[in-house]
Structures are given as C-alpha cells and as structure tokens.
Amino acid sequence: MTIETSFDSNYRKVLVAARRARQLQNGSQALVPTRSSKACRIAQDEIDAGKIAYVKNDQAEVTKPLVEGPAIPILLS
C-alpha cells in the first residue's frame, strides 16, 4: 500500500472528497481556514491545499479464480 497525494482521476478525487465531507459532518475539524460552512466545499479546499491524502492498495482487487481439472472448451462455429 502506498500513500498518494495526487489524484490519478477526477472520479477518485470526488470519492476522497465525499469521504472527507462525511468525516466533517460527523464532527471532524477542518484542516484549512475557510469561509464556507458546507462540508463538501471545505473538503475540496482541503484537497486543493494538499492536506488530504489517500491510501492506494497496490494489490489487484479482482483475481482470477483457479480452475482445477480440465479447462472448459470453447466451441467455435
């Protein structure tokens, strides 16, 4: 596992911001001074300031199951 500070896609950035916004709504303190009172905006400000990192799992999440015995034949027509 590695700790990443830059985002490889906008989708991942949105996921991290949503999780951080949920933490803020549950009572976490903001890591940056902000004029906004909305959790989503505060989370985005924290990400833009480089205060938020995420853990990236280096291991593939989808693994091919092991097949024991003969393989399944593919029929071509």
PyMOL Python script that loads the backbone (N, CA, C, O; Angstrom):
from pymol import cmd

cmd.read_pdbstr("""\
ATOM      1  N   MET A   1       0.829  -1.171   0.000  1.00  0.00           N
ATOM      2  CA  MET A   1       0.000   0.000   0.000  1.00  0.00           C
ATOM      3  C   MET A   1       0.880   1.244   0.000  1.00  0.00           C
ATOM      4  O   MET A   1       1.914   1.290   0.666  1.00  0.00           O
ATOM      5  N   THR A   2       0.459   2.232  -0.744  1.00  0.00           N
ATOM      6  CA  THR A   2       1.188   3.489  -0.803  1.00  0.00           C
ATOM      7  C   THR A   2       0.243   4.644  -0.493  1.00  0.00           C
ATOM      8  O   THR A   2      -0.958   4.569  -0.755  1.00  0.00           O
ATOM      9  N   ILE A   3       0.798   5.703   0.063  1.00  0.00           N
ATOM     10  CA  ILE A   3       0.019   6.901   0.344  1.00  0.00           C
ATOM     11  C   ILE A   3       0.188   7.861  -0.818  1.00  0.00           C
ATOM     12  O   ILE A   3       1.305   8.256  -1.151  1.00  0.00           O
ATOM     13  N   GLU A   4      -0.918   8.232  -1.429  1.00  0.00           N
ATOM     14  CA  GLU A   4      -0.923   9.103  -2.602  1.00  0.00           C
ATOM     15  C   GLU A   4      -1.434  10.489  -2.218  1.00  0.00           C
ATOM     16  O   GLU A   4      -2.366  10.625  -1.425  1.00  0.00           O
ATOM     17  N   THR A   5      -0.814  11.507  -2.790  1.00  0.00           N
ATOM     18  CA  THR A   5      -1.293  12.871  -2.566  1.00  0.00           C
ATOM     19  C   THR A   5      -1.833  13.490  -3.848  1.00  0.00           C
ATOM     20  O   THR A   5      -2.573  14.472  -3.788  1.00  0.00           O
ATOM     21  N   SER A   6      -1.483  12.942  -4.994  1.00  0.00           N
ATOM     22  CA  SER A   6      -2.043  13.433  -6.251  1.00  0.00           C
ATOM     23  C   SER A   6      -3.066  12.414  -6.755  1.00  0.00           C
ATOM     24  O   SER A   6      -2.954  11.219  -6.482  1.00  0.00           O
ATOM     25  N   PHE A   7      -4.034  12.891  -7.473  1.00  0.00           N
ATOM     26  CA  PHE A   7      -5.131  12.033  -7.904  1.00  0.00           C
ATOM     27  C   PHE A   7      -4.928  11.606  -9.347  1.00  0.00           C
ATOM     28  O   PHE A   7      -4.557  12.417 -10.196  1.00  0.00           O
ATOM     29  N   ASP A   8      -5.172  10.328  -9.623  1.00  0.00           N
ATOM     30  CA  ASP A   8      -5.000   9.798 -10.973  1.00  0.00           C
ATOM     31  C   ASP A   8      -6.254   9.985 -11.826  1.00  0.00           C
ATOM     32  O   ASP A   8      -6.204   9.813 -13.044  1.00  0.00           O
ATOM     33  N   SER A   9      -7.384  10.336 -11.193  1.00  0.00           N
ATOM     34  CA  SER A   9      -8.609  10.591 -11.956  1.00  0.00           C
ATOM     35  C   SER A   9      -9.522  11.507 -11.151  1.00  0.00           C
ATOM     36  O   SER A   9      -9.404  11.611  -9.930  1.00  0.00           O
ATOM     37  N   ASN A  10     -10.420  12.157 -11.848  1.00  0.00           N
ATOM     38  CA  ASN A  10     -11.395  13.014 -11.175  1.00  0.00           C
ATOM     39  C   ASN A  10     -12.351  12.183 -10.322  1.00  0.00           C
ATOM     40  O   ASN A  10     -12.834  12.644  -9.288  1.00  0.00           O
ATOM     41  N   TYR A  11     -12.616  10.970 -10.760  1.00  0.00           N
ATOM     42  CA  TYR A  11     -13.509  10.077 -10.008  1.00  0.00           C
ATOM     43  C   TYR A  11     -12.943   9.803  -8.617  1.00  0.00           C
ATOM     44  O   TYR A  11     -13.673   9.862  -7.628  1.00  0.00           O
ATOM     45  N   ARG A  12     -11.656   9.507  -8.537  1.00  0.00           N
ATOM     46  CA  ARG A  12     -11.026   9.231  -7.244  1.00  0.00           C
ATOM     47  C   ARG A  12     -11.047  10.485  -6.368  1.00  0.00           C
ATOM     48  O   ARG A  12     -11.248  10.398  -5.157  1.00  0.00           O
ATOM     49  N   LYS A  13     -10.843  11.635  -6.979  1.00  0.00           N
ATOM     50  CA  LYS A  13     -10.864  12.889  -6.222  1.00  0.00           C
ATOM     51  C   LYS A  13     -12.240  13.129  -5.614  1.00  0.00           C
ATOM     52  O   LYS A  13     -12.343  13.572  -4.471  1.00  0.00           O
ATOM     53  N   VAL A  14     -13.288  12.841  -6.363  1.00  0.00           N
ATOM     54  CA  VAL A  14     -14.654  13.003  -5.864  1.00  0.00           C
ATOM     55  C   VAL A  14     -14.924  12.029  -4.728  1.00  0.00           C
ATOM     56  O   VAL A  14     -15.558  12.394  -3.738  1.00  0.00           O
ATOM     57  N   LEU A  15     -14.449  10.789  -4.859  1.00  0.00           N
ATOM     58  CA  LEU A  15     -14.643   9.801  -3.797  1.00  0.00           C
ATOM     59  C   LEU A  15     -13.954  10.223  -2.508  1.00  0.00           C
ATOM     60  O   LEU A  15     -14.527  10.099  -1.426  1.00  0.00           O
ATOM     61  N   VAL A  16     -12.730  10.718  -2.618  1.00  0.00           N
ATOM     62  CA  VAL A  16     -11.979  11.151  -1.442  1.00  0.00           C
ATOM     63  C   VAL A  16     -12.655  12.369  -0.819  1.00  0.00           C
ATOM     64  O   VAL A  16     -12.759  12.455   0.405  1.00  0.00           O
ATOM     65  N   ALA A  17     -13.112  13.303  -1.635  1.00  0.00           N
ATOM     66  CA  ALA A  17     -13.788  14.492  -1.118  1.00  0.00           C
ATOM     67  C   ALA A  17     -15.090  14.109  -0.415  1.00  0.00           C
ATOM     68  O   ALA A  17     -15.420  14.680   0.624  1.00  0.00           O
ATOM     69  N   ALA A  18     -15.823  13.163  -0.963  1.00  0.00           N
ATOM     70  CA  ALA A  18     -17.080  12.731  -0.342  1.00  0.00           C
ATOM     71  C   ALA A  18     -16.821  12.079   1.017  1.00  0.00           C
ATOM     72  O   ALA A  18     -17.555  12.318   1.976  1.00  0.00           O
ATOM     73  N   ARG A  19     -15.788  11.265   1.092  1.00  0.00           N
ATOM     74  CA  ARG A  19     -15.468  10.620   2.364  1.00  0.00           C
ATOM     75  C   ARG A  19     -15.034  11.647   3.406  1.00  0.00           C
ATOM     76  O   ARG A  19     -15.419  11.562   4.572  1.00  0.00           O
ATOM     77  N   ARG A  20     -14.223  12.625   2.971  1.00  0.00           N
ATOM     78  CA  ARG A  20     -13.774  13.664   3.896  1.00  0.00           C
ATOM     79  C   ARG A  20     -14.949  14.544   4.334  1.00  0.00           C
ATOM     80  O   ARG A  20     -15.013  14.950   5.494  1.00  0.00           O
ATOM     81  N   ALA A  21     -15.874  14.842   3.424  1.00  0.00           N
ATOM     82  CA  ALA A  21     -17.059  15.631   3.773  1.00  0.00           C
ATOM     83  C   ALA A  21     -17.896  14.897   4.810  1.00  0.00           C
ATOM     84  O   ALA A  21     -18.448  15.521   5.717  1.00  0.00           O
ATOM     85  N   ARG A  22     -17.995  13.593   4.687  1.00  0.00           N
ATOM     86  CA  ARG A  22     -18.728  12.798   5.671  1.00  0.00           C
ATOM     87  C   ARG A  22     -18.052  12.881   7.040  1.00  0.00           C
ATOM     88  O   ARG A  22     -18.729  12.963   8.065  1.00  0.00           O
ATOM     89  N   GLN A  23     -16.715  12.860   7.054  1.00  0.00           N
ATOM     90  CA  GLN A  23     -15.983  12.996   8.312  1.00  0.00           C
ATOM     91  C   GLN A  23     -16.243  14.362   8.937  1.00  0.00           C
ATOM     92  O   GLN A  23     -16.425  14.466  10.150  1.00  0.00           O
ATOM     93  N   LEU A  24     -16.261  15.410   8.113  1.00  0.00           N
ATOM     94  CA  LEU A  24     -16.526  16.760   8.614  1.00  0.00           C
ATOM     95  C   LEU A  24     -17.932  16.874   9.187  1.00  0.00           C
ATOM     96  O   LEU A  24     -18.137  17.531  10.208  1.00  0.00           O
ATOM     97  N   GLN A  25     -18.896  16.240   8.537  1.00  0.00           N
ATOM     98  CA  GLN A  25     -20.269  16.273   9.024  1.00  0.00           C
ATOM     99  C   GLN A  25     -20.411  15.538  10.353  1.00  0.00           C
ATOM    100  O   GLN A  25     -21.293  15.852  11.153  1.00  0.00           O
ATOM    101  N   ASN A  26     -19.544  14.562  10.583  1.00  0.00           N
ATOM    102  CA  ASN A  26     -19.587  13.788  11.827  1.00  0.00           C
ATOM    103  C   ASN A  26     -18.768  14.422  12.939  1.00  0.00           C
ATOM    104  O   ASN A  26     -18.619  13.829  14.007  1.00  0.00           O
ATOM    105  N   GLY A  27     -18.232  15.622  12.708  1.00  0.00           N
ATOM    106  CA  GLY A  27     -17.588  16.341  13.791  1.00  0.00           C
ATOM    107  C   GLY A  27     -16.095  16.573  13.674  1.00  0.00           C
ATOM    108  O   GLY A  27     -15.513  17.172  14.579  1.00  0.00           O
ATOM    109  N   SER A  28     -15.450  16.134  12.618  1.00  0.00           N
ATOM    110  CA  SER A  28     -14.015  16.392  12.446  1.00  0.00           C
ATOM    111  C   SER A  28     -13.776  17.881  12.234  1.00  0.00           C
ATOM    112  O   SER A  28     -14.637  18.592  11.713  1.00  0.00           O
ATOM    113  N   GLN A  29     -12.616  18.338  12.636  1.00  0.00           N
ATOM    114  CA  GLN A  29     -12.260  19.740  12.474  1.00  0.00           C
ATOM    115  C   GLN A  29     -11.641  19.963  11.091  1.00  0.00           C
ATOM    116  O   GLN A  29     -10.944  19.095  10.566  1.00  0.00           O
ATOM    117  N   ALA A  30     -11.901  21.118  10.518  1.00  0.00           N
ATOM    118  CA  ALA A  30     -11.339  21.475   9.211  1.00  0.00           C
ATOM    119  C   ALA A  30      -9.832  21.667   9.341  1.00  0.00           C
ATOM    120  O   ALA A  30      -9.353  22.191  10.346  1.00  0.00           O
ATOM    121  N   LEU A  31      -9.091  21.244   8.326  1.00  0.00           N
ATOM    122  CA  LEU A  31      -7.635  21.338   8.327  1.00  0.00           C
ATOM    123  C   LEU A  31      -7.131  22.648   7.737  1.00  0.00           C
ATOM    124  O   LEU A  31      -5.951  22.974   7.875  1.00  0.00           O
ATOM    125  N   VAL A  32      -8.002  23.397   7.086  1.00  0.00           N
ATOM    126  CA  VAL A  32      -7.631  24.681   6.492  1.00  0.00           C
ATOM    127  C   VAL A  32      -8.664  25.725   6.895  1.00  0.00           C
ATOM    128  O   VAL A  32      -9.831  25.396   7.104  1.00  0.00           O
ATOM    129  N   PRO A  33      -8.240  26.986   7.004  1.00  0.00           N
ATOM    130  CA  PRO A  33      -9.237  28.038   7.267  1.00  0.00           C
ATOM    131  C   PRO A  33     -10.079  28.270   6.009  1.00  0.00           C
ATOM    132  O   PRO A  33      -9.551  28.340   4.899  1.00  0.00           O
ATOM    133  N   THR A  34     -11.377  28.386   6.199  1.00  0.00           N
ATOM    134  CA  THR A  34     -12.271  28.552   5.060  1.00  0.00           C
ATOM    135  C   THR A  34     -13.441  29.446   5.453  1.00  0.00           C
ATOM    136  O   THR A  34     -13.790  29.547   6.629  1.00  0.00           O
ATOM    137  N   ARG A  35     -14.037  30.087   4.464  1.00  0.00           N
ATOM    138  CA  ARG A  35     -15.204  30.934   4.713  1.00  0.00           C
ATOM    139  C   ARG A  35     -16.497  30.148   4.600  1.00  0.00           C
ATOM    140  O   ARG A  35     -17.549  30.621   5.030  1.00  0.00           O
ATOM    141  N   SER A  36     -16.432  28.957   4.028  1.00  0.00           N
ATOM    142  CA  SER A  36     -17.632  28.166   3.795  1.00  0.00           C
ATOM    143  C   SER A  36     -18.006  27.364   5.038  1.00  0.00           C
ATOM    144  O   SER A  36     -17.150  27.005   5.847  1.00  0.00           O
ATOM    145  N   SER A  37     -19.279  27.096   5.167  1.00  0.00           N
ATOM    146  CA  SER A  37     -19.745  26.238   6.248  1.00  0.00           C
ATOM    147  C   SER A  37     -20.207  24.885   5.723  1.00  0.00           C
ATOM    148  O   SER A  37     -20.624  24.021   6.494  1.00  0.00           O
ATOM    149  N   LYS A  38     -20.130  24.706   4.408  1.00  0.00           N
ATOM    150  CA  LYS A  38     -20.572  23.451   3.798  1.00  0.00           C
ATOM    151  C   LYS A  38     -19.430  22.438   3.793  1.00  0.00           C
ATOM    152  O   LYS A  38     -18.294  22.765   3.450  1.00  0.00           O
ATOM    153  N   ALA A  39     -19.750  21.210   4.176  1.00  0.00           N
ATOM    154  CA  ALA A  39     -18.733  20.160   4.308  1.00  0.00           C
ATOM    155  C   ALA A  39     -18.083  19.826   2.966  1.00  0.00           C
ATOM    156  O   ALA A  39     -16.876  19.591   2.908  1.00  0.00           O
ATOM    157  N   CYS A  40     -18.861  19.801   1.896  1.00  0.00           N
ATOM    158  CA  CYS A  40     -18.291  19.466   0.575  1.00  0.00           C
ATOM    159  C   CYS A  40     -17.273  20.513   0.126  1.00  0.00           C
ATOM    160  O   CYS A  40     -16.222  20.166  -0.412  1.00  0.00           O
ATOM    161  N   ARG A  41     -17.576  21.776   0.342  1.00  0.00           N
ATOM    162  CA  ARG A  41     -16.661  22.859  -0.057  1.00  0.00           C
ATOM    163  C   ARG A  41     -15.398  22.841   0.800  1.00  0.00           C
ATOM    164  O   ARG A  41     -14.301  23.068   0.291  1.00  0.00           O
ATOM    165  N   ILE A  42     -15.546  22.573   2.097  1.00  0.00           N
ATOM    166  CA  ILE A  42     -14.383  22.503   2.982  1.00  0.00           C
ATOM    167  C   ILE A  42     -13.481  21.345   2.565  1.00  0.00           C
ATOM    168  O   ILE A  42     -12.258  21.485   2.543  1.00  0.00           O
ATOM    169  N   ALA A  43     -14.084  20.200   2.235  1.00  0.00           N
ATOM    170  CA  ALA A  43     -13.306  19.036   1.795  1.00  0.00           C
ATOM    171  C   ALA A  43     -12.542  19.351   0.516  1.00  0.00           C
ATOM    172  O   ALA A  43     -11.384  18.957   0.380  1.00  0.00           O
ATOM    173  N   GLN A  44     -13.168  20.051  -0.420  1.00  0.00           N
ATOM    174  CA  GLN A  44     -12.495  20.430  -1.659  1.00  0.00           C
ATOM    175  C   GLN A  44     -11.355  21.400  -1.387  1.00  0.00           C
ATOM    176  O   GLN A  44     -10.298  21.303  -2.011  1.00  0.00           O
ATOM    177  N   ASP A  45     -11.556  22.336  -0.460  1.00  0.00           N
ATOM    178  CA  ASP A  45     -10.487  23.277  -0.097  1.00  0.00           C
ATOM    179  C   ASP A  45      -9.308  22.542   0.528  1.00  0.00           C
ATOM    180  O   ASP A  45      -8.154  22.880   0.263  1.00  0.00           O
ATOM    181  N   GLU A  46      -9.589  21.550   1.348  1.00  0.00           N
ATOM    182  CA  GLU A  46      -8.518  20.766   1.976  1.00  0.00           C
ATOM    183  C   GLU A  46      -7.729  19.982   0.936  1.00  0.00           C
ATOM    184  O   GLU A  46      -6.505  19.891   1.025  1.00  0.00           O
ATOM    185  N   ILE A  47      -8.412  19.422  -0.038  1.00  0.00           N
ATOM    186  CA  ILE A  47      -7.741  18.680  -1.104  1.00  0.00           C
ATOM    187  C   ILE A  47      -6.880  19.619  -1.936  1.00  0.00           C
ATOM    188  O   ILE A  47      -5.738  19.290  -2.259  1.00  0.00           O
ATOM    189  N   ASP A  48      -7.418  20.788  -2.286  1.00  0.00           N
ATOM    190  CA  ASP A  48      -6.662  21.762  -3.080  1.00  0.00           C
ATOM    191  C   ASP A  48      -5.424  22.259  -2.336  1.00  0.00           C
ATOM    192  O   ASP A  48      -4.417  22.592  -2.961  1.00  0.00           O
ATOM    193  N   ALA A  49      -5.493  22.310  -1.001  1.00  0.00           N
ATOM    194  CA  ALA A  49      -4.362  22.759  -0.191  1.00  0.00           C
ATOM    195  C   ALA A  49      -3.343  21.636   0.031  1.00  0.00           C
ATOM    196  O   ALA A  49      -2.275  21.875   0.595  1.00  0.00           O
ATOM    197  N   GLY A  50      -3.666  20.411  -0.409  1.00  0.00           N
ATOM    198  CA  GLY A  50      -2.733  19.290  -0.248  1.00  0.00           C
ATOM    199  C   GLY A  50      -2.738  18.688   1.146  1.00  0.00           C
ATOM    200  O   GLY A  50      -1.772  18.030   1.534  1.00  0.00           O
ATOM    201  N   LYS A  51      -3.794  18.898   1.901  1.00  0.00           N
ATOM    202  CA  LYS A  51      -3.880  18.395   3.272  1.00  0.00           C
ATOM    203  C   LYS A  51      -4.470  16.990   3.354  1.00  0.00           C
ATOM    204  O   LYS A  51      -4.397  16.350   4.403  1.00  0.00           O
ATOM    205  N   ILE A  52      -5.050  16.509   2.268  1.00  0.00           N
ATOM    206  CA  ILE A  52      -5.715  15.211   2.267  1.00  0.00           C
ATOM    207  C   ILE A  52      -4.954  14.250   1.369  1.00  0.00           C
ATOM    208  O   ILE A  52      -4.633  14.576   0.226  1.00  0.00           O
ATOM    209  N   ALA A  53      -4.672  13.081   1.887  1.00  0.00           N
ATOM    210  CA  ALA A  53      -4.032  12.010   1.121  1.00  0.00           C
ATOM    211  C   ALA A  53      -4.916  10.768   1.233  1.00  0.00           C
ATOM    212  O   ALA A  53      -5.808  10.712   2.080  1.00  0.00           O
ATOM    213  N   TYR A  54      -4.670   9.786   0.389  1.00  0.00           N
ATOM    214  CA  TYR A  54      -5.425   8.544   0.462  1.00  0.00           C
ATOM    215  C   TYR A  54      -4.472   7.376   0.303  1.00  0.00           C
ATOM    216  O   TYR A  54      -3.360   7.535  -0.201  1.00  0.00           O
ATOM    217  N   VAL A  55      -4.904   6.217   0.729  1.00  0.00           N
ATOM    218  CA  VAL A  55      -4.086   5.011   0.655  1.00  0.00           C
ATOM    219  C   VAL A  55      -4.503   4.233  -0.577  1.00  0.00           C
ATOM    220  O   VAL A  55      -5.682   3.927  -0.761  1.00  0.00           O
ATOM    221  N   LYS A  56      -3.535   3.916  -1.418  1.00  0.00           N
ATOM    222  CA  LYS A  56      -3.801   3.155  -2.633  1.00  0.00           C
ATOM    223  C   LYS A  56      -3.276   1.747  -2.443  1.00  0.00           C
ATOM    224  O   LYS A  56      -2.104   1.553  -2.122  1.00  0.00           O
ATOM    225  N   ASN A  57      -4.124   0.782  -2.637  1.00  0.00           N
ATOM    226  CA  ASN A  57      -3.759  -0.613  -2.499  1.00  0.00           C
ATOM    227  C   ASN A  57      -3.078  -1.063  -3.785  1.00  0.00           C
ATOM    228  O   ASN A  57      -3.683  -1.016  -4.856  1.00  0.00           O
ATOM    229  N   ASP A  58      -1.825  -1.500  -3.686  1.00  0.00           N
ATOM    230  CA  ASP A  58      -1.070  -1.922  -4.875  1.00  0.00           C
ATOM    231  C   ASP A  58      -1.518  -3.269  -5.410  1.00  0.00           C
ATOM    232  O   ASP A  58      -1.201  -3.620  -6.547  1.00  0.00           O
ATOM    233  N   GLN A  59      -2.224  -4.000  -4.637  1.00  0.00           N
ATOM    234  CA  GLN A  59      -2.653  -5.344  -4.994  1.00  0.00           C
ATOM    235  C   GLN A  59      -3.895  -5.278  -5.883  1.00  0.00           C
ATOM    236  O   GLN A  59      -4.779  -4.453  -5.650  1.00  0.00           O
ATOM    237  N   ALA A  60      -3.967  -6.114  -6.869  1.00  0.00           N
ATOM    238  CA  ALA A  60      -5.133  -6.149  -7.737  1.00  0.00           C
ATOM    239  C   ALA A  60      -6.341  -6.619  -6.935  1.00  0.00           C
ATOM    240  O   ALA A  60      -6.249  -7.593  -6.187  1.00  0.00           O
ATOM    241  N   GLU A  61      -7.468  -5.936  -7.086  1.00  0.00           N
ATOM    242  CA  GLU A  61      -8.650  -6.284  -6.318  1.00  0.00           C
ATOM    243  C   GLU A  61      -9.409  -7.444  -6.942  1.00  0.00           C
ATOM    244  O   GLU A  61     -10.075  -8.202  -6.235  1.00  0.00           O
ATOM    245  N   VAL A  62      -9.317  -7.587  -8.236  1.00  0.00           N
ATOM    246  CA  VAL A  62     -10.005  -8.675  -8.915  1.00  0.00           C
ATOM    247  C   VAL A  62      -8.977  -9.740  -9.248  1.00  0.00           C
ATOM    248  O   VAL A  62      -7.987  -9.470  -9.928  1.00  0.00           O
ATOM    249  N   THR A  63      -9.214 -10.938  -8.773  1.00  0.00           N
ATOM    250  CA  THR A  63      -8.292 -12.029  -9.057  1.00  0.00           C
ATOM    251  C   THR A  63      -9.028 -13.114  -9.820  1.00  0.00           C
ATOM    252  O   THR A  63     -10.212 -13.361  -9.592  1.00  0.00           O
ATOM    253  N   LYS A  64      -8.325 -13.744 -10.707  1.00  0.00           N
ATOM    254  CA  LYS A  64      -8.893 -14.818 -11.494  1.00  0.00           C
ATOM    255  C   LYS A  64      -8.932 -16.075 -10.641  1.00  0.00           C
ATOM    256  O   LYS A  64      -7.912 -16.453 -10.066  1.00  0.00           O
ATOM    257  N   PRO A  65     -10.072 -16.725 -10.544  1.00  0.00           N
ATOM    258  CA  PRO A  65     -10.146 -17.941  -9.726  1.00  0.00           C
ATOM    259  C   PRO A  65      -9.335 -19.062 -10.363  1.00  0.00           C
ATOM    260  O   PRO A  65      -9.224 -19.159 -11.585  1.00  0.00           O
ATOM    261  N   LEU A  66      -8.781 -19.892  -9.517  1.00  0.00           N
ATOM    262  CA  LEU A  66      -8.024 -21.035 -10.002  1.00  0.00           C
ATOM    263  C   LEU A  66      -8.987 -22.110 -10.467  1.00  0.00           C
ATOM    264  O   LEU A  66      -9.951 -22.429  -9.771  1.00  0.00           O
ATOM    265  N   VAL A  67      -8.733 -22.672 -11.641  1.00  0.00           N
ATOM    266  CA  VAL A  67      -9.571 -23.720 -12.195  1.00  0.00           C
ATOM    267  C   VAL A  67      -8.812 -25.039 -12.055  1.00  0.00           C
ATOM    268  O   VAL A  67      -7.704 -25.201 -12.566  1.00  0.00           O
ATOM    269  N   GLU A  68      -9.433 -25.959 -11.359  1.00  0.00           N
ATOM    270  CA  GLU A  68      -8.809 -27.270 -11.199  1.00  0.00           C
ATOM    271  C   GLU A  68      -9.384 -28.215 -12.231  1.00  0.00           C
ATOM    272  O   GLU A  68     -10.551 -28.093 -12.605  1.00  0.00           O
ATOM    273  N   GLY A  69      -8.594 -29.139 -12.687  1.00  0.00           N
ATOM    274  CA  GLY A  69      -9.049 -30.101 -13.673  1.00  0.00           C
ATOM    275  C   GLY A  69      -8.966 -29.539 -15.073  1.00  0.00           C
ATOM    276  O   GLY A  69      -8.312 -28.522 -15.302  1.00  0.00           O
ATOM    277  N   PRO A  70      -9.631 -30.200 -16.019  1.00  0.00           N
ATOM    278  CA  PRO A  70      -9.563 -29.745 -17.415  1.00  0.00           C
ATOM    279  C   PRO A  70     -10.277 -28.418 -17.593  1.00  0.00           C
ATOM    280  O   PRO A  70     -11.250 -28.110 -16.905  1.00  0.00           O
ATOM    281  N   ALA A  71      -9.769 -27.648 -18.530  1.00  0.00           N
ATOM    282  CA  ALA A  71     -10.359 -26.351 -18.825  1.00  0.00           C
ATOM    283  C   ALA A  71     -11.673 -26.517 -19.578  1.00  0.00           C
ATOM    284  O   ALA A  71     -11.917 -27.557 -20.190  1.00  0.00           O
ATOM    285  N   ILE A  72     -12.495 -25.519 -19.534  1.00  0.00           N
ATOM    286  CA  ILE A  72     -13.771 -25.542 -20.246  1.00  0.00           C
ATOM    287  C   ILE A  72     -13.484 -25.290 -21.725  1.00  0.00           C
ATOM    288  O   ILE A  72     -12.825 -24.308 -22.067  1.00  0.00           O
ATOM    289  N   PRO A  73     -13.980 -26.180 -22.616  1.00  0.00           N
ATOM    290  CA  PRO A  73     -13.705 -25.973 -24.041  1.00  0.00           C
ATOM    291  C   PRO A  73     -14.522 -24.815 -24.603  1.00  0.00           C
ATOM    292  O   PRO A  73     -15.655 -24.570 -24.189  1.00  0.00           O
ATOM    293  N   ILE A  74     -13.928 -24.124 -25.539  1.00  0.00           N
ATOM    294  CA  ILE A  74     -14.614 -23.043 -26.246  1.00  0.00           C
ATOM    295  C   ILE A  74     -15.042 -23.595 -27.595  1.00  0.00           C
ATOM    296  O   ILE A  74     -14.221 -24.098 -28.361  1.00  0.00           O
ATOM    297  N   LEU A  75     -16.328 -23.496 -27.876  1.00  0.00           N
ATOM    298  CA  LEU A  75     -16.858 -24.025 -29.130  1.00  0.00           C
ATOM    299  C   LEU A  75     -16.897 -22.928 -30.165  1.00  0.00           C
ATOM    300  O   LEU A  75     -17.497 -21.875 -29.948  1.00  0.00           O
ATOM    301  N   LEU A  76     -16.261 -23.173 -31.281  1.00  0.00           N
ATOM    302  CA  LEU A  76     -16.283 -22.217 -32.397  1.00  0.00           C
ATOM    303  C   LEU A  76     -17.202 -22.741 -33.458  1.00  0.00           C
ATOM    304  O   LEU A  76     -17.159 -23.927 -33.784  1.00  0.00           O
ATOM    305  N   SER A  77     -18.044 -21.878 -34.014  1.00  0.00           N
ATOM    306  CA  SER A  77     -18.956 -22.336 -35.050  1.00  0.00           C
ATOM    307  C   SER A  77     -18.564 -21.797 -36.385  1.00  0.00           C
ATOM    308  O   SER A  77     -19.225 -22.081 -37.384  1.00  0.00           O
TER     309      SER A  77
END
""", "prot")
cmd.dss("prot")
cmd.show_as("cartoon", "prot")
cmd.util.cbc("prot")
cmd.orient("prot")
